[in-house]
Amino acid sequence: MTRARVWLITGASRGLGRAFAEAALAGGDRVVAAARNVEPLAELTGKYPDHLVPLPLDVADRRGVFDGVERAAAAFGGLDVVVNNAGAMLYGMVEEATEEQIRAHMDVNFFGAVWVAQAVLPHLRAQGGGRLLQVTSMGSGGGMATVGFYGAGKAALDSVSEALAMEAEGFGVKVTIVQMGGYNTGLFTTGTTHTEPLAQYQSLRAEMEAMWGDAVAPEPDTAAPVIMELAALPDPPRRLIVGSQSFDHVLEMGRVQADQYRSWEHLSRIAPG
């Protein structure tokens, strides 16, 4: 009989985090579900009283993260799979964003994820292994107007996670950068901070909003089977794009970027470095 795994999932009260928690619980695993507000988890806690522990946690608070991870590890006697999922959206042009908005955004989307990784690694190392899934974005390879800071935070997390994967693999800890596609998570509604619009960007803003369109994004639970299979792989990939359309988009973005580099190869090669 396969031993039930213990998951720690941040941002677990809604969206992808909630879907991952429900999938793990349905599979017989145990879950520590972390979120700033755990009230939305009440129904799920009632359904799985012996397998789910809600954990109030603000990932932007480093000391709180380390204390919370200690409680999470003690809840079921260890940690097997950590899903670094908590995140938010800062929507607006780069010039429009205030220092307070930018710092608050990065505190959650980048620094918060780093604090969680730092806090869980000693536990995973001590037990000889584990999985750390770093949830980033299919768009982290390039910036886009109105969501530049979201992409910046995810790109920074991508880079740090590549380094972390190299540093942790010797301890049996497998790190995977999970590049999520677009899902109906509420990120652009309840999870969004808006900048104060400048009139100079009105036409570009309208163009971007038209590009986002009214297309209905798939529900988060449609991504959960991918995460469940990924967590069970004996030799997981360093990177994984989640979403069929997103897979195509990422490959196309890479092709366009490579074409741009080739177009200016003659200029690049003037310098010997």
C-alpha positions as CSV (number, residue, x, y, z in Angstrom):
1,M,0.0,0.0,0.0
2,T,1.4,3.4,-1.0
3,R,2.0,5.7,2.0
4,A,-0.1,8.9,2.0
5,R,2.0,11.9,1.2
6,V,1.9,15.2,3.1
7,W,1.4,18.3,1.0
8,L,2.0,21.9,2.0
9,I,0.2,24.2,-0.5
10,T,0.3,28.0,-0.2
11,G,-2.5,30.1,-1.6
12,A,-4.8,27.2,-1.0
13,S,-8.0,29.0,-0.3
14,R,-9.0,29.5,-3.9
15,G,-8.0,29.0,-7.5
16,L,-5.2,26.6,-8.4
17,G,-4.1,26.1,-4.8
18,R,-7.6,25.0,-3.8
19,A,-7.9,22.7,-6.8
20,F,-4.5,21.1,-6.0
21,A,-5.5,20.6,-2.3
22,E,-8.8,19.0,-3.3
23,A,-7.1,16.6,-5.7
24,A,-4.5,15.6,-3.1
25,L,-7.2,14.9,-0.5
26,A,-9.3,13.0,-3.0
27,G,-6.2,10.8,-3.7
28,G,-5.9,9.9,0.0
29,D,-3.1,12.3,0.8
30,R,-2.9,14.8,3.7
31,V,-2.7,18.5,3.2
32,V,-1.6,21.6,5.1
33,A,-3.5,24.3,3.3
34,A,-1.9,27.7,3.8
35,A,-3.6,31.0,3.0
36,R,-3.9,34.5,4.4
37,N,-7.6,33.9,4.9
38,V,-8.5,30.2,5.7
39,E,-12.2,30.8,6.2
40,P,-13.0,29.6,2.6
41,L,-11.5,26.3,3.6
42,A,-14.1,25.5,6.3
43,E,-16.2,23.3,4.1
44,L,-13.2,21.3,2.9
45,T,-11.9,21.0,6.4
46,G,-15.3,19.6,7.5
47,K,-15.2,17.0,4.6
48,Y,-11.6,15.9,5.5
49,P,-11.2,16.6,9.2
50,D,-8.4,14.1,9.6
51,H,-6.5,14.9,6.4
52,L,-6.6,18.7,6.1
53,V,-5.1,21.3,8.4
54,P,-5.8,25.0,7.4
55,L,-2.8,27.2,8.2
56,P,-3.2,31.0,8.3
57,L,-0.1,32.4,6.6
58,D,1.0,35.6,4.9
59,V,4.0,34.5,2.7
60,A,5.3,38.1,2.7
61,D,6.1,37.8,6.4
62,R,9.4,35.9,6.5
63,R,9.3,35.1,10.2
64,G,5.7,34.1,9.9
65,V,6.6,31.7,7.0
66,F,9.3,30.0,9.0
67,D,7.0,29.6,12.0
68,G,4.2,28.4,9.8
69,V,6.4,25.8,8.1
70,E,7.4,24.4,11.5
71,R,3.7,24.0,12.3
72,A,3.0,22.5,8.9
73,A,5.8,19.9,9.3
74,A,4.5,19.0,12.8
75,A,0.9,18.6,11.7
76,F,1.4,15.2,10.0
77,G,5.0,14.5,11.0
78,G,6.8,15.8,7.9
79,L,6.4,17.2,4.4
80,D,6.6,15.4,1.1
81,V,5.3,17.8,-1.5
82,V,5.5,21.6,-1.2
83,V,3.5,23.7,-3.8
84,N,4.7,27.3,-3.8
85,N,1.6,28.7,-5.3
86,A,0.6,31.9,-3.4
87,G,0.5,34.9,-5.7
88,A,-1.2,38.2,-6.7
89,M,-1.5,40.5,-9.7
90,L,-0.4,44.1,-10.2
91,Y,-2.2,45.3,-13.2
92,G,-1.1,48.5,-14.9
93,M,1.7,50.2,-16.9
94,V,5.2,50.3,-15.4
95,E,5.1,54.1,-15.1
96,E,1.8,54.0,-13.3
97,A,2.8,51.7,-10.5
98,T,3.7,53.2,-7.1
99,E,6.7,52.1,-5.1
100,E,4.4,50.7,-2.5
101,Q,2.5,48.7,-5.0
102,I,5.6,47.3,-6.6
103,R,7.2,46.3,-3.3
104,A,4.0,44.7,-2.0
105,H,3.6,42.8,-5.2
106,M,7.2,41.4,-5.2
107,D,6.9,40.7,-1.5
108,V,4.2,38.1,-2.3
109,N,5.1,36.8,-5.8
110,F,8.9,36.6,-5.4
111,F,10.1,37.1,-1.9
112,G,7.2,35.1,-0.4
113,A,8.0,32.1,-2.6
114,V,11.7,32.4,-1.6
115,W,10.9,32.5,2.1
116,V,8.8,29.3,1.7
117,A,11.6,27.6,-0.2
118,Q,14.1,28.6,2.4
119,A,11.9,27.4,5.3
120,V,11.0,24.0,3.8
121,L,14.4,23.0,2.5
122,P,15.9,22.0,5.9
123,H,12.9,19.7,6.5
124,L,13.1,18.1,3.1
125,R,16.9,17.7,3.4
126,A,16.7,16.2,6.8
127,Q,14.3,13.5,5.6
128,G,16.4,12.7,2.6
129,G,14.2,14.2,-0.1
130,G,10.9,15.6,-1.3
131,R,9.3,17.7,-4.0
132,L,9.2,21.5,-4.3
133,L,6.9,22.8,-7.1
134,Q,7.5,26.4,-7.9
135,V,4.4,27.8,-9.5
136,T,5.4,30.5,-12.1
137,S,3.8,31.4,-15.4
138,M,3.9,30.5,-19.1
139,G,4.5,34.2,-19.6
140,S,7.6,34.4,-17.4
141,G,9.9,34.3,-20.4
142,G,9.0,37.8,-21.5
143,G,7.3,40.9,-20.4
144,M,3.9,42.3,-21.6
145,A,2.3,45.7,-21.2
146,T,-0.1,46.0,-18.2
147,V,1.3,42.8,-16.5
148,G,5.0,43.7,-16.5
149,F,5.5,43.3,-12.8
150,Y,3.6,40.0,-12.6
151,G,5.9,38.7,-15.3
152,A,9.0,40.2,-13.6
153,G,8.2,38.4,-10.3
154,K,7.6,35.1,-12.0
155,A,10.8,35.5,-14.1
156,A,12.8,36.2,-11.0
157,L,11.3,33.1,-9.4
158,D,12.1,31.1,-12.5
159,S,15.8,32.1,-12.3
160,V,16.1,31.5,-8.5
161,S,14.3,28.1,-8.9
162,E,16.8,27.0,-11.5
163,A,19.6,27.7,-9.0
164,L,17.7,26.1,-6.2
165,A,17.1,22.9,-8.2
166,M,20.9,22.6,-8.7
167,E,21.6,23.3,-5.0
168,A,18.9,20.9,-3.7
169,E,19.2,17.9,-6.0
170,G,22.2,16.5,-4.0
171,F,19.9,16.2,-1.0
172,G,17.2,14.2,-2.9
173,V,15.0,17.2,-3.2
174,K,13.4,17.6,-6.7
175,V,12.5,21.1,-7.8
176,T,10.1,21.7,-10.7
177,I,9.3,25.1,-12.2
178,V,5.6,24.8,-13.0
179,Q,4.7,27.3,-15.7
180,M,1.0,27.7,-15.5
181,G,-1.2,28.7,-18.3
182,G,-4.3,30.9,-17.9
183,Y,-7.0,29.4,-15.6
184,N,-10.1,30.8,-14.0
185,T,-8.5,31.5,-10.7
186,G,-9.9,34.9,-9.8
187,L,-6.4,36.4,-10.1
188,F,-7.6,39.3,-12.3
189,T,-10.5,40.1,-9.9
190,T,-10.0,39.3,-6.1
191,G,-6.3,38.9,-6.5
192,T,-5.6,42.1,-8.4
193,T,-4.2,45.5,-7.4
194,H,-4.8,48.2,-10.1
195,T,-2.6,51.2,-10.8
196,E,-4.0,54.7,-11.3
197,P,-4.4,55.0,-15.1
198,L,-2.5,57.7,-16.9
199,A,-4.3,59.2,-19.9
200,Q,-1.2,58.8,-22.1
201,Y,-1.7,55.0,-22.0
202,Q,-5.5,54.9,-22.7
203,S,-5.2,53.6,-26.3
204,L,-2.6,50.9,-25.3
205,R,-4.7,49.9,-22.3
206,A,-7.8,49.5,-24.5
207,E,-5.7,47.5,-27.0
208,M,-4.5,45.1,-24.3
209,E,-7.9,44.7,-22.8
210,A,-9.3,43.8,-26.2
211,M,-6.4,41.3,-26.7
212,W,-7.3,39.6,-23.4
213,G,-10.8,39.4,-24.7
214,D,-13.8,37.7,-23.2
215,A,-12.6,34.1,-23.6
216,V,-13.5,31.8,-20.7
217,A,-10.5,30.3,-19.1
218,P,-10.6,26.7,-18.1
219,E,-11.3,25.8,-14.5
220,P,-8.4,25.2,-12.1
221,D,-9.4,21.6,-11.4
222,T,-8.6,20.7,-15.0
223,A,-4.9,21.4,-14.2
224,A,-4.9,19.3,-11.0
225,P,-4.3,15.9,-12.6
226,V,-1.1,17.3,-14.1
227,I,0.2,18.3,-10.7
228,M,-0.8,14.9,-9.2
229,E,1.1,13.0,-11.9
230,L,4.1,15.4,-11.7
231,A,4.4,14.9,-7.9
232,A,4.4,11.1,-8.4
233,L,7.2,11.0,-11.0
234,P,10.4,9.4,-9.8
235,D,12.4,11.7,-12.0
236,P,10.4,14.9,-12.6
237,P,11.3,17.5,-15.2
238,R,13.1,20.7,-14.1
239,R,10.4,22.7,-16.0
240,L,6.8,21.9,-17.0
241,I,4.3,24.0,-19.0
242,V,0.8,23.3,-17.8
243,G,-1.8,23.8,-20.5
244,S,-2.0,22.7,-24.1
245,Q,-2.6,26.2,-25.6
246,S,0.1,27.6,-23.3
247,F,2.6,25.0,-24.5
248,D,2.1,26.2,-28.1
249,H,2.3,29.9,-27.0
250,V,5.6,29.3,-25.1
251,L,7.2,27.5,-28.0
252,E,6.1,30.3,-30.4
253,M,7.5,33.0,-28.1
254,G,10.8,31.1,-28.0
255,R,10.8,30.9,-31.8
256,V,10.2,34.7,-32.2
257,Q,12.9,35.5,-29.7
258,A,15.4,33.2,-31.4
259,D,14.5,34.9,-34.8
260,Q,15.2,38.3,-33.2
261,Y,18.5,37.2,-32.0
262,R,19.5,35.8,-35.4
263,S,18.4,39.0,-37.1
264,W,21.0,41.0,-35.1
265,E,23.7,38.2,-34.9
266,H,26.1,40.3,-36.9
267,L,26.0,43.1,-34.3
268,S,26.3,40.7,-31.4
269,R,29.4,39.1,-32.9
270,I,31.4,42.3,-33.3
271,A,32.3,42.1,-29.6
272,P,34.5,39.2,-28.5
273,G,33.0,38.5,-25.1
